């Protein structure tokens, strides 16, 4: 299964749980993210791990950005690490 790198790009987390610059590699297990942030990111992670590309305006992308549902206090960037369709060419 393809791996997805998650990086916290900014954080004003109320609990101090996530800090800017934190990274997580998602392969087959849920990373140690709070449930709300993981719930926002999971559909994109699942899609990338299973060969999808994501709509990004007029182009397709192998990355995404999501914000915490708690007023966007934590921003997360996800990107496909391996298994990209371009890598197979």
N, C-alpha and C positions, 0 to 999 in steps of 0.2 A: 504494500500500500504506500502511496506517495506521502511524503512528510510535508507538513505545513509549519512554517516558522511564524510564531506570534510574537510581536514586539509591542510593549506598552510605549506609546509615543508621547503621552502626557497623562498626568495623574493628579487629581485632587480628591483621591479616595477618602471618604469619611472615616473609614477604619484604618487607613494607612496600610491596607493589605497589598495594594499594587503600587509600584514605584516606577517612574519614568526610566526606561532602559531595560526593564525586566524582559526576558525572552523565554519562550517555551517552545519546544518542538513537539508537535502533535503527530504521532504515528498511529497508534491504535487505542490509546487510553486518553481519557479526559485530563487535561493539564490542571494544575492547582489554581484555577481561576474561580472567582466568586460565581455563584450560580447565575446571577443576572447577566454578567458579562459573557459567560460561556453560552448562555441561551441566545444572546444576540449574535455571537460569532459562529456557533455550530453549523447553521445551514450552509454558510460559505465554506467552512472547513470541509464538511462532508462533500459538497459539490466538487471542490478542487481535488480531494483525495480520490474521487471516483471519475476523474477524467474530464470534468466540465471546465469550460472557460466562463468567465463572468462578463456581463455587459458592462461596458465602461464608456458611455456616450456612443460614439460611432465605432469604437474599437472593442475588441475582446481583451480581457485582462486575466492574469493568473495571480491576482492579488486583490485585497479588499481592505476597507477601513470601516470600523464600527465604533460606536460610542456606547458607553454604559447607559442603561435606561434611567439611571439616577441623575438626570439633568446633564448627561454627557461628561460626568466628572472624570471618567477614565476613557482614553482613546486607544484603540488597539489597531495595529496593522497586521494583516496576515498575508503571507506569500508562499507560493508553492516552492519547495526546495528541490525536489527531484521528480522525475516522471512526467515532466512537461512534454507536451506534444512536440515542441520544437527540438527537444533533446533527442527525440527518436529519429530525427531526420539525418 
